[in-house]
Structures are given as C-alpha cells and as structure tokens.
C-alpha cells in the first residue's frame, strides 16, 4: 500500500530527472536520486528497530514525497521569477 501511494511523487521526481537528462543537467540527474536514496536508507535505519520492515515503506514514501515537494517548490519559485 505504501509503495502504491508513493507512485505519484515518484512520477514527479522522475519527470524532473528525465527533463534534466534532456537539458544535460548532471547535477539534477545525480543529486535527486542520490538524495532520495540517502533519505530512504537513513529513514529505514532509524525506524527499523521500532517498526520492522514497514519502516522501509514509510521511509520510501516520506523520501519520495519530500523530494517531490521540494521539486515543486523550486519549480514554482522559478516560474515566479520568470513572470517578473
């Protein structure tokens, strides 16, 4: 269930990575997946003693959601700057 919920933020994140690949922006192509991976590993490691395997699903959903939120906020800020 948790992995199914993370499909929407995952689609947002990978859309940004694919767009960065077209632009040739290596920072985003490496940075976004790397930061999600580090967040999932750290979150799993912190939550695993208390929650067991469910911790990995929660960490995955949280990492994907936070990354998608960050991507959308940066995009909104860039659109506002271009409008001015």
Secondary structure, 3 states (H helix, E strand, C coil): CHHHHCHHHHHHHHHHHHHHHHHCCHHHHHHHHHHHHHHHHHHHHHHHHHHCCHHHHHHHHHHHHHHHHHHHHHHHHHHHHHHC
